[in-house]
Amino acid sequence: MKKRLILSLVLLLVGQVFFAQELALVKEKSKIGYINKSGNYVIQPSFETAKSFSDGLAAVKDGKAWGFIGKDGKLVIQPSFSNIKDFHNGICIVEKDKNWFYINKKGEKLTMPYSDKLYDFNDGLAFMKVGNKIGAFDTDGKVVIHAEYDIIKPFQNGFARASKDSRWGIIDAKGNVIVPFEYGDIGEYADGTTWAKKGSLYGIIEGKDFKIMDEVDRIWDFQGQSITYAKKKGKIGFIDKTGNWVIEPKFDKARSFNQNLAPVCVNSKWGYIDTTGNYVIEPTYNDAEVFSNDNLAPVKGKDWGFIDKTGKLVIPMDYDISKSFGFTEKNKGFNDGVSRVRKSGKWGFIDRSGNLLGNKWFNNAELFQN
């Protein structure tokens, strides 16, 4: 009895790991399949049309109808839809008989509040449009934000930028106004702080106080960092969350800090500075991206390669790299040990040593998704 219980627990854990792993859609010749981060096929290439995994399911097309498979490659929802989007928060938008509606992971149609247009769920909420106004409801179909806003941007960390009567503010996921609607533009809100623009003036909102920054032309989102970059008189430096300059504006271009390093550009050449503003890696590259949590950053000569935090080129400049998704989500470079790259018109994945996963290139390869 005890051995059976242990075996059951082991099988359960193995199953959880299997269904939690990220898979990448790849196209080999004319067929689509899915590989794991070892470069091995988990689902053999057998689909002519398919999408990446999202929320544990991937949409596949059989003839003219769309359905969904799980990570074992088996159909979870039979193909019966003429069009589909992706699953988010266990719910997906589909089209059937020229009607769009929401379904759950059993393929069952859900009853949701009326909306002139259907929106994907994000952070447990979906927008609803009634006339020219936007609100939101939760996964149970309960309206939590009445349709009274002109615009609501996607929620991040439980907060969203919203516009009302041509003024911007911040609301939370219950519709409470966190930052009043007084601004001409506003940034991502986190840890009680954001940037905003009032008239022609930029500044930092800390709590409910707006601190104007003199002669500032633009401020970028903090993106989970303690400092961000801002432009003054055409030059870029870095400010903290109180609106004080920690690195004076002297660069032509810049990107976000991560791993205590930020890419900056002077005279068309990119290098990396530390949080004191001193160069750790001299500006010698034609382009450079943010360091990932893998401690590697993409840099460009003629093509792209990767350096470590000392500036050593650890992967040669032989590749094109993926579109940037922002380092808080998917990096333009490495993500959890692998990077999507292109060479000679083919796509594949390399590990942190530059080894090609599965020693194989594909006609197409999408980012690893869960």
Contacts in CASP RR format, 6 or more apart in sequence:
PFRMAT RR
TARGET T0000
AUTHOR 0000-0000-0000
METHOD contacts of the structure
MODEL  1
MKKRLILSLVLLLVGQVFFAQELALVKEKSKIGYINKSGNYVIQPSFETA
KSFSDGLAAVKDGKAWGFIGKDGKLVIQPSFSNIKDFHNGICIVEKDKNW
FYINKKGEKLTMPYSDKLYDFNDGLAFMKVGNKIGAFDTDGKVVIHAEYD
IIKPFQNGFARASKDSRWGIIDAKGNVIVPFEYGDIGEYADGTTWAKKGS
LYGIIEGKDFKIMDEVDRIWDFQGQSITYAKKKGKIGFIDKTGNWVIEPK
FDKARSFNQNLAPVCVNSKWGYIDTTGNYVIEPTYNDAEVFSNDNLAPVK
GKDWGFIDKTGKLVIPMDYDISKSFGFTEKNKGFNDGVSRVRKSGKWGFI
DRSGNLLGNKWFNNAELFQN
18 71 0 8 1.000
18 72 0 8 1.000
19 56 0 8 1.000
19 71 0 8 1.000
20 370 0 8 1.000
21 36 0 8 1.000
21 37 0 8 1.000
21 42 0 8 1.000
21 71 0 8 1.000
21 370 0 8 1.000
22 36 0 8 1.000
22 37 0 8 1.000
22 53 0 8 1.000
22 336 0 8 1.000
22 368 0 8 1.000
22 369 0 8 1.000
22 370 0 8 1.000
23 34 0 8 1.000
23 35 0 8 1.000
23 36 0 8 1.000
23 42 0 8 1.000
23 43 0 8 1.000
23 53 0 8 1.000
23 58 0 8 1.000
23 71 0 8 1.000
23 368 0 8 1.000
23 369 0 8 1.000
23 370 0 8 1.000
24 34 0 8 1.000
24 35 0 8 1.000
24 52 0 8 1.000
24 340 0 8 1.000
24 349 0 8 1.000
24 365 0 8 1.000
24 366 0 8 1.000
24 367 0 8 1.000
24 368 0 8 1.000
24 369 0 8 1.000
25 32 0 8 1.000
25 33 0 8 1.000
25 34 0 8 1.000
25 50 0 8 1.000
25 51 0 8 1.000
25 52 0 8 1.000
25 53 0 8 1.000
25 58 0 8 1.000
25 364 0 8 1.000
25 365 0 8 1.000
25 366 0 8 1.000
25 369 0 8 1.000
26 32 0 8 1.000
26 33 0 8 1.000
26 34 0 8 1.000
26 35 0 8 1.000
26 45 0 8 1.000
26 347 0 8 1.000
26 348 0 8 1.000
26 362 0 8 1.000
26 364 0 8 1.000
26 365 0 8 1.000
26 366 0 8 1.000
27 33 0 8 1.000
27 45 0 8 1.000
27 362 0 8 1.000
27 363 0 8 1.000
27 364 0 8 1.000
27 365 0 8 1.000
28 45 0 8 1.000
28 362 0 8 1.000
28 363 0 8 1.000
29 45 0 8 1.000
29 363 0 8 1.000
30 48 0 8 1.000
31 45 0 8 1.000
31 46 0 8 1.000
31 47 0 8 1.000
31 48 0 8 1.000
32 45 0 8 1.000
32 46 0 8 1.000
32 47 0 8 1.000
32 48 0 8 1.000
32 49 0 8 1.000
32 50 0 8 1.000
33 41 0 8 1.000
33 43 0 8 1.000
33 44 0 8 1.000
33 45 0 8 1.000
33 46 0 8 1.000
33 47 0 8 1.000
33 50 0 8 1.000
34 41 0 8 1.000
34 42 0 8 1.000
34 43 0 8 1.000
34 53 0 8 1.000
34 58 0 8 1.000
34 71 0 8 1.000
34 73 0 8 1.000
35 41 0 8 1.000
35 42 0 8 1.000
35 357 0 8 1.000
35 358 0 8 1.000
36 42 0 8 1.000
37 336 0 8 1.000
37 337 0 8 1.000
37 338 0 8 1.000
37 349 0 8 1.000
37 357 0 8 1.000
37 368 0 8 1.000
38 357 0 8 1.000
38 358 0 8 1.000
39 349 0 8 1.000
39 357 0 8 1.000
39 358 0 8 1.000
39 360 0 8 1.000
40 358 0 8 1.000
42 71 0 8 1.000
42 73 0 8 1.000
43 69 0 8 1.000
43 71 0 8 1.000
43 72 0 8 1.000
43 73 0 8 1.000
47 60 0 8 1.000
47 61 0 8 1.000
48 61 0 8 1.000
49 60 0 8 1.000
49 61 0 8 1.000
50 58 0 8 1.000
50 59 0 8 1.000
50 60 0 8 1.000
50 61 0 8 1.000
51 58 0 8 1.000
51 59 0 8 1.000
51 60 0 8 1.000
51 84 0 8 1.000
51 86 0 8 1.000
52 58 0 8 1.000
52 86 0 8 1.000
52 366 0 8 1.000
52 367 0 8 1.000
52 369 0 8 1.000
53 70 0 8 1.000
53 71 0 8 1.000
53 369 0 8 1.000
53 370 0 8 1.000
54 86 0 8 1.000
54 87 0 8 1.000
54 88 0 8 1.000
54 369 0 8 1.000
54 370 0 8 1.000
55 86 0 8 1.000
55 87 0 8 1.000
55 88 0 8 1.000
55 89 0 8 1.000
55 90 0 8 1.000
55 370 0 8 1.000
56 70 0 8 1.000
56 71 0 8 1.000
56 87 0 8 1.000
56 370 0 8 1.000
57 68 0 8 1.000
57 69 0 8 1.000
57 70 0 8 1.000
57 76 0 8 1.000
57 77 0 8 1.000
57 87 0 8 1.000
57 92 0 8 1.000
57 105 0 8 1.000
58 68 0 8 1.000
58 69 0 8 1.000
58 70 0 8 1.000
59 66 0 8 1.000
59 67 0 8 1.000
59 68 0 8 1.000
59 84 0 8 1.000
59 86 0 8 1.000
60 66 0 8 1.000
60 67 0 8 1.000
60 68 0 8 1.000
60 69 0 8 1.000
60 79 0 8 1.000
61 67 0 8 1.000
61 79 0 8 1.000
62 79 0 8 1.000
63 79 0 8 1.000
64 82 0 8 1.000
65 79 0 8 1.000
65 80 0 8 1.000
65 81 0 8 1.000
65 82 0 8 1.000
66 79 0 8 1.000
66 80 0 8 1.000
66 81 0 8 1.000
66 82 0 8 1.000
66 83 0 8 1.000
66 84 0 8 1.000
66 94 0 8 1.000
67 75 0 8 1.000
67 77 0 8 1.000
67 78 0 8 1.000
67 79 0 8 1.000
67 80 0 8 1.000
67 81 0 8 1.000
67 84 0 8 1.000
68 75 0 8 1.000
68 76 0 8 1.000
68 77 0 8 1.000
68 84 0 8 1.000
68 87 0 8 1.000
68 92 0 8 1.000
68 105 0 8 1.000
69 75 0 8 1.000
69 76 0 8 1.000
70 76 0 8 1.000
76 105 0 8 1.000
77 103 0 8 1.000
77 105 0 8 1.000
77 106 0 8 1.000
77 107 0 8 1.000
80 96 0 8 1.000
81 94 0 8 1.000
81 95 0 8 1.000
81 96 0 8 1.000
82 95 0 8 1.000
82 96 0 8 1.000
82 97 0 8 1.000
82 98 0 8 1.000
83 94 0 8 1.000
83 95 0 8 1.000
83 100 0 8 1.000
84 92 0 8 1.000
84 93 0 8 1.000
84 94 0 8 1.000
84 95 0 8 1.000
85 92 0 8 1.000
85 93 0 8 1.000
85 94 0 8 1.000
85 120 0 8 1.000
86 92 0 8 1.000
86 120 0 8 1.000
87 105 0 8 1.000
88 120 0 8 1.000
88 121 0 8 1.000
88 122 0 8 1.000
88 124 0 8 1.000
89 121 0 8 1.000
89 122 0 8 1.000
89 123 0 8 1.000
89 124 0 8 1.000
89 139 0 8 1.000
90 104 0 8 1.000
90 105 0 8 1.000
90 121 0 8 1.000
90 139 0 8 1.000
91 102 0 8 1.000
91 103 0 8 1.000
91 104 0 8 1.000
91 110 0 8 1.000
91 121 0 8 1.000
91 126 0 8 1.000
91 139 0 8 1.000
92 102 0 8 1.000
92 103 0 8 1.000
93 100 0 8 1.000
93 101 0 8 1.000
93 102 0 8 1.000
93 118 0 8 1.000
93 119 0 8 1.000
93 120 0 8 1.000
94 100 0 8 1.000
94 101 0 8 1.000
94 102 0 8 1.000
94 103 0 8 1.000
100 118 0 8 1.000
101 109 0 8 1.000
101 110 0 8 1.000
101 112 0 8 1.000
101 118 0 8 1.000
102 109 0 8 1.000
102 110 0 8 1.000
102 112 0 8 1.000
102 118 0 8 1.000
102 126 0 8 1.000
103 109 0 8 1.000
103 110 0 8 1.000
104 110 0 8 1.000
110 141 0 8 1.000
111 141 0 8 1.000
112 126 0 8 1.000
112 137 0 8 1.000
112 141 0 8 1.000
113 128 0 8 1.000
113 137 0 8 1.000
113 141 0 8 1.000
113 143 0 8 1.000
114 128 0 8 1.000
114 130 0 8 1.000
115 127 0 8 1.000
115 128 0 8 1.000
115 129 0 8 1.000
115 130 0 8 1.000
116 129 0 8 1.000
116 130 0 8 1.000
116 131 0 8 1.000
117 129 0 8 1.000
118 126 0 8 1.000
119 126 0 8 1.000
119 127 0 8 1.000
119 128 0 8 1.000
119 129 0 8 1.000
120 126 0 8 1.000
121 139 0 8 1.000
122 154 0 8 1.000
122 155 0 8 1.000
123 154 0 8 1.000
123 155 0 8 1.000
123 156 0 8 1.000
123 158 0 8 1.000
123 173 0 8 1.000
124 138 0 8 1.000
124 139 0 8 1.000
124 155 0 8 1.000
124 173 0 8 1.000
125 136 0 8 1.000
125 137 0 8 1.000
125 138 0 8 1.000
125 144 0 8 1.000
125 145 0 8 1.000
125 155 0 8 1.000
125 173 0 8 1.000
126 136 0 8 1.000
126 137 0 8 1.000
127 134 0 8 1.000
127 135 0 8 1.000
127 136 0 8 1.000
127 152 0 8 1.000
128 134 0 8 1.000
128 135 0 8 1.000
128 136 0 8 1.000
128 137 0 8 1.000
128 143 0 8 1.000
128 147 0 8 1.000
129 135 0 8 1.000
129 147 0 8 1.000
130 147 0 8 1.000
131 147 0 8 1.000
132 150 0 8 1.000
133 147 0 8 1.000
133 148 0 8 1.000
133 149 0 8 1.000
133 150 0 8 1.000
134 147 0 8 1.000
134 149 0 8 1.000
134 150 0 8 1.000
134 151 0 8 1.000
134 152 0 8 1.000
135 143 0 8 1.000
135 145 0 8 1.000
135 146 0 8 1.000
135 147 0 8 1.000
135 148 0 8 1.000
135 149 0 8 1.000
135 152 0 8 1.000
136 143 0 8 1.000
136 144 0 8 1.000
136 145 0 8 1.000
136 152 0 8 1.000
136 175 0 8 1.000
137 143 0 8 1.000
137 144 0 8 1.000
137 145 0 8 1.000
138 144 0 8 1.000
144 173 0 8 1.000
144 174 0 8 1.000
144 175 0 8 1.000
145 152 0 8 1.000
145 171 0 8 1.000
145 174 0 8 1.000
145 175 0 8 1.000
148 164 0 8 1.000
149 162 0 8 1.000
149 163 0 8 1.000
149 164 0 8 1.000
149 171 0 8 1.000
150 163 0 8 1.000
150 164 0 8 1.000
150 165 0 8 1.000
150 166 0 8 1.000
151 161 0 8 1.000
151 162 0 8 1.000
151 163 0 8 1.000
152 160 0 8 1.000
152 161 0 8 1.000
152 162 0 8 1.000
152 163 0 8 1.000
152 171 0 8 1.000
153 160 0 8 1.000
153 161 0 8 1.000
153 162 0 8 1.000
154 160 0 8 1.000
155 173 0 8 1.000
156 188 0 8 1.000
156 189 0 8 1.000
156 190 0 8 1.000
157 189 0 8 1.000
157 190 0 8 1.000
158 172 0 8 1.000
158 173 0 8 1.000
159 170 0 8 1.000
159 171 0 8 1.000
159 172 0 8 1.000
159 173 0 8 1.000
159 178 0 8 1.000
159 188 0 8 1.000
159 189 0 8 1.000
159 190 0 8 1.000
160 170 0 8 1.000
160 171 0 8 1.000
160 172 0 8 1.000
160 173 0 8 1.000
161 168 0 8 1.000
161 169 0 8 1.000
161 170 0 8 1.000
161 186 0 8 1.000
161 187 0 8 1.000
161 188 0 8 1.000
161 189 0 8 1.000
162 168 0 8 1.000
162 169 0 8 1.000
162 170 0 8 1.000
162 171 0 8 1.000
162 181 0 8 1.000
163 169 0 8 1.000
163 181 0 8 1.000
164 181 0 8 1.000
165 181 0 8 1.000
166 184 0 8 1.000
167 181 0 8 1.000
167 182 0 8 1.000
167 183 0 8 1.000
167 184 0 8 1.000
168 181 0 8 1.000
168 183 0 8 1.000
168 184 0 8 1.000
168 185 0 8 1.000
168 186 0 8 1.000
168 196 0 8 1.000
169 177 0 8 1.000
169 178 0 8 1.000
169 179 0 8 1.000
169 180 0 8 1.000
169 181 0 8 1.000
169 182 0 8 1.000
169 183 0 8 1.000
169 186 0 8 1.000
169 196 0 8 1.000
170 177 0 8 1.000
170 178 0 8 1.000
170 179 0 8 1.000
170 186 0 8 1.000
170 189 0 8 1.000
170 194 0 8 1.000
171 177 0 8 1.000
171 178 0 8 1.000
172 178 0 8 1.000
178 189 0 8 1.000
179 186 0 8 1.000
179 189 0 8 1.000
179 194 0 8 1.000
179 196 0 8 1.000
179 205 0 8 1.000
179 207 0 8 1.000
179 208 0 8 1.000
180 208 0 8 1.000
182 198 0 8 1.000
183 196 0 8 1.000
183 197 0 8 1.000
183 198 0 8 1.000
184 196 0 8 1.000
184 197 0 8 1.000
184 198 0 8 1.000
184 199 0 8 1.000
185 196 0 8 1.000
185 197 0 8 1.000
186 194 0 8 1.000
186 195 0 8 1.000
186 196 0 8 1.000
186 197 0 8 1.000
186 205 0 8 1.000
187 194 0 8 1.000
187 195 0 8 1.000
187 196 0 8 1.000
187 219 0 8 1.000
187 221 0 8 1.000
188 194 0 8 1.000
188 221 0 8 1.000
188 222 0 8 1.000
188 223 0 8 1.000
190 222 0 8 1.000
190 224 0 8 1.000
191 224 0 8 1.000
191 241 0 8 1.000
192 205 0 8 1.000
192 206 0 8 1.000
192 207 0 8 1.000
193 204 0 8 1.000
193 205 0 8 1.000
193 206 0 8 1.000
193 207 0 8 1.000
193 222 0 8 1.000
193 241 0 8 1.000
194 204 0 8 1.000
194 205 0 8 1.000
194 221 0 8 1.000
194 222 0 8 1.000
195 202 0 8 1.000
195 203 0 8 1.000
195 204 0 8 1.000
195 205 0 8 1.000
195 219 0 8 1.000
195 220 0 8 1.000
195 221 0 8 1.000
195 228 0 8 1.000
195 230 0 8 1.000
196 202 0 8 1.000
196 203 0 8 1.000
196 204 0 8 1.000
196 205 0 8 1.000
196 210 0 8 1.000
197 203 0 8 1.000
198 210 0 8 1.000
198 212 0 8 1.000
201 212 0 8 1.000
201 213 0 8 1.000
201 216 0 8 1.000
202 212 0 8 1.000
202 213 0 8 1.000
202 216 0 8 1.000
202 217 0 8 1.000
202 218 0 8 1.000
202 219 0 8 1.000
202 230 0 8 1.000
203 210 0 8 1.000
203 211 0 8 1.000
203 212 0 8 1.000
203 213 0 8 1.000
203 216 0 8 1.000
203 219 0 8 1.000
203 243 0 8 1.000
204 210 0 8 1.000
204 211 0 8 1.000
204 213 0 8 1.000
204 219 0 8 1.000
204 239 0 8 1.000
204 241 0 8 1.000
204 242 0 8 1.000
204 243 0 8 1.000
205 211 0 8 1.000
206 241 0 8 1.000
206 242 0 8 1.000
211 242 0 8 1.000
211 243 0 8 1.000
213 219 0 8 1.000
213 230 0 8 1.000
213 232 0 8 1.000
213 239 0 8 1.000
213 243 0 8 1.000
215 232 0 8 1.000
215 233 0 8 1.000
216 230 0 8 1.000
216 231 0 8 1.000
216 232 0 8 1.000
217 231 0 8 1.000
217 232 0 8 1.000
217 233 0 8 1.000
217 234 0 8 1.000
218 230 0 8 1.000
218 231 0 8 1.000
219 228 0 8 1.000
219 229 0 8 1.000
219 230 0 8 1.000
219 231 0 8 1.000
219 239 0 8 1.000
220 228 0 8 1.000
220 229 0 8 1.000
220 230 0 8 1.000
220 256 0 8 1.000
221 228 0 8 1.000
222 228 0 8 1.000
222 241 0 8 1.000
223 256 0 8 1.000
223 326 0 8 1.000
223 327 0 8 1.000
223 328 0 8 1.000
224 328 0 8 1.000
225 256 0 8 1.000
225 257 0 8 1.000
225 258 0 8 1.000
226 240 0 8 1.000
226 241 0 8 1.000
227 238 0 8 1.000
227 239 0 8 1.000
227 240 0 8 1.000
227 241 0 8 1.000
227 246 0 8 1.000
227 247 0 8 1.000
227 257 0 8 1.000
227 275 0 8 1.000
228 238 0 8 1.000
228 239 0 8 1.000
228 256 0 8 1.000
229 236 0 8 1.000
229 237 0 8 1.000
229 238 0 8 1.000
229 239 0 8 1.000
229 254 0 8 1.000
229 255 0 8 1.000
229 256 0 8 1.000
229 262 0 8 1.000
230 236 0 8 1.000
230 237 0 8 1.000
230 238 0 8 1.000
230 239 0 8 1.000
230 249 0 8 1.000
231 237 0 8 1.000
231 249 0 8 1.000
232 249 0 8 1.000
233 249 0 8 1.000
234 249 0 8 1.000
235 249 0 8 1.000
235 250 0 8 1.000
235 251 0 8 1.000
235 252 0 8 1.000
236 249 0 8 1.000
236 250 0 8 1.000
236 251 0 8 1.000
236 252 0 8 1.000
236 253 0 8 1.000
236 254 0 8 1.000
236 264 0 8 1.000
237 245 0 8 1.000
237 247 0 8 1.000
237 248 0 8 1.000
237 249 0 8 1.000
237 250 0 8 1.000
237 251 0 8 1.000
237 254 0 8 1.000
238 245 0 8 1.000
238 246 0 8 1.000
238 247 0 8 1.000
238 254 0 8 1.000
238 257 0 8 1.000
238 262 0 8 1.000
238 277 0 8 1.000
239 245 0 8 1.000
239 246 0 8 1.000
240 246 0 8 1.000
246 275 0 8 1.000
247 273 0 8 1.000
247 275 0 8 1.000
247 276 0 8 1.000
247 277 0 8 1.000
250 266 0 8 1.000
251 264 0 8 1.000
251 265 0 8 1.000
251 266 0 8 1.000
252 265 0 8 1.000
252 266 0 8 1.000
252 267 0 8 1.000
252 268 0 8 1.000
253 264 0 8 1.000
253 265 0 8 1.000
253 270 0 8 1.000
254 262 0 8 1.000
254 263 0 8 1.000
254 264 0 8 1.000
254 265 0 8 1.000
255 262 0 8 1.000
255 263 0 8 1.000
255 264 0 8 1.000
255 288 0 8 1.000
255 289 0 8 1.000
255 290 0 8 1.000
256 262 0 8 1.000
256 290 0 8 1.000
256 327 0 8 1.000
257 275 0 8 1.000
257 290 0 8 1.000
258 290 0 8 1.000
258 291 0 8 1.000
258 292 0 8 1.000
258 293 0 8 1.000
258 327 0 8 1.000
259 291 0 8 1.000
259 292 0 8 1.000
259 293 0 8 1.000
259 295 0 8 1.000
259 309 0 8 1.000
260 274 0 8 1.000
260 275 0 8 1.000
261 272 0 8 1.000
261 273 0 8 1.000
261 274 0 8 1.000
261 280 0 8 1.000
261 281 0 8 1.000
261 291 0 8 1.000
261 297 0 8 1.000
261 309 0 8 1.000
262 272 0 8 1.000
262 273 0 8 1.000
262 290 0 8 1.000
263 270 0 8 1.000
263 271 0 8 1.000
263 272 0 8 1.000
263 288 0 8 1.000
263 289 0 8 1.000
263 290 0 8 1.000
263 297 0 8 1.000
264 270 0 8 1.000
264 271 0 8 1.000
264 272 0 8 1.000
264 273 0 8 1.000
264 283 0 8 1.000
265 271 0 8 1.000
265 283 0 8 1.000
265 288 0 8 1.000
266 283 0 8 1.000
267 283 0 8 1.000
268 286 0 8 1.000
269 283 0 8 1.000
269 284 0 8 1.000
269 285 0 8 1.000
269 286 0 8 1.000
270 283 0 8 1.000
270 284 0 8 1.000
270 285 0 8 1.000
270 286 0 8 1.000
270 287 0 8 1.000
270 288 0 8 1.000
270 299 0 8 1.000
270 300 0 8 1.000
271 279 0 8 1.000
271 281 0 8 1.000
271 282 0 8 1.000
271 283 0 8 1.000
271 284 0 8 1.000
271 285 0 8 1.000
271 288 0 8 1.000
272 279 0 8 1.000
272 280 0 8 1.000
272 281 0 8 1.000
272 288 0 8 1.000
272 291 0 8 1.000
272 297 0 8 1.000
272 311 0 8 1.000
273 279 0 8 1.000
273 280 0 8 1.000
274 280 0 8 1.000
280 309 0 8 1.000
280 311 0 8 1.000
281 307 0 8 1.000
281 310 0 8 1.000
281 311 0 8 1.000
285 299 0 8 1.000
285 300 0 8 1.000
285 301 0 8 1.000
286 300 0 8 1.000
286 301 0 8 1.000
286 302 0 8 1.000
287 299 0 8 1.000
287 300 0 8 1.000
287 301 0 8 1.000
287 304 0 8 1.000
288 297 0 8 1.000
288 298 0 8 1.000
288 299 0 8 1.000
288 300 0 8 1.000
289 297 0 8 1.000
289 298 0 8 1.000
289 299 0 8 1.000
289 321 0 8 1.000
289 324 0 8 1.000
289 331 0 8 1.000
289 332 0 8 1.000
289 333 0 8 1.000
290 297 0 8 1.000
290 326 0 8 1.000
290 327 0 8 1.000
290 331 0 8 1.000
290 332 0 8 1.000
291 297 0 8 1.000
291 309 0 8 1.000
291 327 0 8 1.000
292 327 0 8 1.000
292 331 0 8 1.000
292 333 0 8 1.000
292 334 0 8 1.000
292 335 0 8 1.000
294 334 0 8 1.000
294 335 0 8 1.000
294 336 0 8 1.000
294 337 0 8 1.000
294 352 0 8 1.000
295 308 0 8 1.000
295 309 0 8 1.000
296 306 0 8 1.000
296 307 0 8 1.000
296 308 0 8 1.000
296 314 0 8 1.000
296 315 0 8 1.000
296 333 0 8 1.000
296 334 0 8 1.000
296 339 0 8 1.000
296 352 0 8 1.000
297 306 0 8 1.000
297 307 0 8 1.000
298 304 0 8 1.000
298 305 0 8 1.000
298 306 0 8 1.000
298 321 0 8 1.000
298 332 0 8 1.000
298 333 0 8 1.000
298 339 0 8 1.000
299 305 0 8 1.000
299 306 0 8 1.000
299 307 0 8 1.000
299 313 0 8 1.000
299 317 0 8 1.000
300 317 0 8 1.000
301 317 0 8 1.000
302 317 0 8 1.000
303 317 0 8 1.000
303 318 0 8 1.000
303 319 0 8 1.000
303 320 0 8 1.000
304 317 0 8 1.000
304 319 0 8 1.000
304 320 0 8 1.000
304 321 0 8 1.000
304 341 0 8 1.000
305 313 0 8 1.000
305 315 0 8 1.000
305 316 0 8 1.000
305 317 0 8 1.000
305 318 0 8 1.000
305 319 0 8 1.000
305 321 0 8 1.000
306 313 0 8 1.000
306 314 0 8 1.000
306 315 0 8 1.000
306 333 0 8 1.000
306 334 0 8 1.000
306 339 0 8 1.000
306 354 0 8 1.000
307 313 0 8 1.000
307 314 0 8 1.000
308 314 0 8 1.000
314 352 0 8 1.000
314 353 0 8 1.000
314 354 0 8 1.000
315 350 0 8 1.000
315 353 0 8 1.000
315 354 0 8 1.000
318 343 0 8 1.000
319 341 0 8 1.000
319 342 0 8 1.000
319 343 0 8 1.000
319 350 0 8 1.000
320 341 0 8 1.000
320 342 0 8 1.000
320 343 0 8 1.000
321 332 0 8 1.000
321 333 0 8 1.000
321 339 0 8 1.000
321 340 0 8 1.000
321 341 0 8 1.000
321 342 0 8 1.000
322 330 0 8 1.000
322 332 0 8 1.000
322 333 0 8 1.000
322 339 0 8 1.000
322 340 0 8 1.000
322 341 0 8 1.000
322 367 0 8 1.000
323 332 0 8 1.000
324 331 0 8 1.000
324 332 0 8 1.000
325 331 0 8 1.000
325 332 0 8 1.000
325 367 0 8 1.000
326 332 0 8 1.000
330 367 0 8 1.000
331 339 0 8 1.000
333 339 0 8 1.000
333 340 0 8 1.000
334 352 0 8 1.000
335 367 0 8 1.000
335 368 0 8 1.000
336 368 0 8 1.000
337 351 0 8 1.000
337 352 0 8 1.000
338 349 0 8 1.000
338 350 0 8 1.000
338 351 0 8 1.000
338 357 0 8 1.000
338 368 0 8 1.000
339 349 0 8 1.000
339 350 0 8 1.000
340 347 0 8 1.000
340 348 0 8 1.000
340 349 0 8 1.000
340 365 0 8 1.000
340 366 0 8 1.000
340 367 0 8 1.000
341 347 0 8 1.000
341 348 0 8 1.000
341 349 0 8 1.000
341 350 0 8 1.000
342 348 0 8 1.000
343 361 0 8 1.000
344 361 0 8 1.000
346 361 0 8 1.000
346 362 0 8 1.000
346 363 0 8 1.000
347 361 0 8 1.000
347 362 0 8 1.000
347 363 0 8 1.000
347 364 0 8 1.000
347 365 0 8 1.000
348 356 0 8 1.000
348 357 0 8 1.000
348 360 0 8 1.000
348 361 0 8 1.000
348 362 0 8 1.000
348 365 0 8 1.000
349 356 0 8 1.000
349 357 0 8 1.000
349 365 0 8 1.000
350 356 0 8 1.000
350 357 0 8 1.000
351 357 0 8 1.000
END
